[in-house]
Structure formats: structure tokens, C-alpha cells
Amino acid sequence: MAKRYRYIALVNAAPGKDDEFNEWHTHTHMQEVLDATGFEYSQRLRLVPGTSGEGEKYGYLITMEIETDDPQGVMARMGAAVESGEIGLSDTLAPPTWAGLFEEIPGARKEHT
């Protein structure tokens, strides 16, 4: 049975290249990833300065969502697409990055009432 998964990545733009990074990520990278993997959407969020107790190691959070019964296959497709160049990378993306695929926990969502 298919489950919902959310891919989370924490990344930085190369120094002085935030505008170029955002242009590339919005107009090139996001569509390449969606086309190659089957993720339903991709969204990039920017860290609000002064709100992280972790020294603001990462400036951007990227989230993508998919429903699948083969999460390992999704990640394998993503890796293969990067290796083949179907998903391109840019020198506007600065290492290190962090990423992982998370599964939803049934009943573990609460909304304010």
C-alpha cells in the first residue's frame, strides 16, 4: 500500500550567489527533479535570520512530497538522474547539504482548534 513521504533538504547558496541560486533552483532544478522522480511538488523556504539556535548552518529548506509504495526506488531514481545529468547541479549550490526522506506517521498531525 502506498504511503506519503516528504523529502527534506537543507542547503546553502554559494557565497554571494543567492540570487543566481534561487533563479536556478526555481526555474531549472525543481522541474528537473519533479520530472525525474515523480514527486508531486517542490517548495523552497528561506531561513529567517536570527531564528535558529543552531548557528544558522543552512539558509534554505527544500521540501517535496510523494505517495509511493517504493520509497527506496524513488531515491534510487533521484540518484541515477543526478549521475546521468538528467538532474543537473549548479556551482551556486554550496556544500555541505543534508537531505532525507521521511514517512508520515498516521495520527501524528495535530491542528489548532
C-alpha positions as CSV (number, residue, x, y, z in Angstrom):
1,M,0.0,0.0,0.0
2,A,1.3,3.4,-0.9
3,K,2.3,5.8,1.8
4,R,3.0,9.5,1.8
5,Y,6.6,10.6,2.1
6,R,8.3,14.0,2.4
7,Y,11.8,14.7,1.2
8,I,13.6,17.4,3.2
9,A,16.9,19.0,2.2
10,L,18.9,21.7,4.0
11,V,21.1,23.7,1.6
12,N,23.0,26.9,1.2
13,A,23.7,29.1,-1.8
14,A,27.4,29.7,-2.6
15,P,28.7,32.9,-1.1
16,G,27.3,35.9,-3.0
17,K,25.2,33.8,-5.3
18,D,21.8,33.8,-3.6
19,D,20.0,35.4,-6.5
20,E,21.6,33.0,-9.0
21,F,20.9,30.0,-6.8
22,N,17.2,31.0,-6.4
23,E,16.9,31.6,-10.2
24,W,18.4,28.2,-11.0
25,H,16.5,26.3,-8.3
26,T,13.2,27.8,-9.2
27,H,13.4,27.8,-13.0
28,T,15.6,24.7,-13.7
29,H,16.3,22.4,-10.8
30,M,12.9,22.0,-9.3
31,Q,11.3,20.9,-12.6
32,E,14.2,18.5,-13.4
33,V,13.7,16.8,-10.0
34,L,9.9,16.6,-10.4
35,D,10.2,15.2,-13.9
36,A,12.8,12.6,-13.0
37,T,11.3,11.3,-9.7
38,G,7.6,11.6,-9.6
39,F,7.5,13.9,-6.6
40,E,4.2,15.9,-6.7
41,Y,5.6,19.3,-5.7
42,S,8.7,21.1,-4.6
43,Q,9.0,24.1,-2.4
44,R,11.9,26.1,-1.1
45,L,11.8,28.1,2.1
46,R,14.4,30.7,3.3
47,L,15.5,30.8,7.0
48,V,14.5,33.9,8.8
49,P,17.8,35.4,10.1
50,G,18.2,35.2,13.9
51,T,15.6,32.5,14.4
52,S,17.8,29.4,14.6
53,G,19.6,28.3,17.7
54,E,21.9,26.2,15.6
55,G,24.1,29.0,14.3
56,E,22.1,29.2,11.1
57,K,24.2,26.5,9.4
58,Y,21.7,26.2,6.5
59,G,19.9,29.1,4.8
60,Y,17.3,27.1,2.8
61,L,14.9,24.2,3.4
62,I,13.5,22.3,0.4
63,T,10.5,20.0,0.8
64,M,9.0,17.7,-1.8
65,E,6.1,15.2,-1.3
66,I,5.2,11.9,-3.0
67,E,2.9,9.0,-2.5
68,T,4.6,5.6,-3.3
69,D,5.0,2.1,-2.2
70,D,8.6,2.1,-3.2
71,P,10.5,4.9,-1.3
72,Q,13.9,3.4,-1.9
73,G,13.1,3.3,-5.6
74,V,12.2,7.0,-5.6
75,M,15.6,7.8,-4.0
76,A,17.4,5.4,-6.4
77,R,15.8,7.2,-9.4
78,M,16.9,10.6,-8.0
79,G,20.5,9.4,-7.6
80,A,20.5,7.9,-11.0
81,A,19.1,11.1,-12.6
82,V,21.8,13.1,-10.9
83,E,24.5,10.7,-12.1
84,S,23.2,10.8,-15.7
85,G,22.9,14.6,-15.7
86,E,19.1,14.4,-16.1
87,I,19.0,16.4,-12.8
88,G,21.7,19.0,-13.1
89,L,23.6,20.6,-10.2
90,S,24.9,24.1,-10.1
91,D,28.0,25.9,-8.7
92,T,25.5,28.2,-7.0
93,L,24.8,25.3,-4.5
94,A,27.3,25.3,-1.7
95,P,28.3,22.1,0.2
96,P,27.6,20.7,2.7
97,T,24.0,19.8,2.2
98,W,21.8,17.5,4.2
99,A,18.8,15.5,3.0
100,G,16.5,12.7,3.9
101,L,13.1,11.0,3.0
102,F,10.6,11.0,5.9
103,E,7.4,8.9,6.1
104,E,4.2,10.3,7.5
105,I,3.1,8.8,10.9
106,P,-0.6,8.1,10.9
107,G,-2.3,10.2,13.6
108,A,0.8,12.3,14.3
109,R,-0.6,15.5,13.0
110,K,-2.5,18.0,15.2
111,E,-4.2,21.2,14.1
112,H,-5.1,24.0,16.4
113,T,-8.7,24.1,17.4
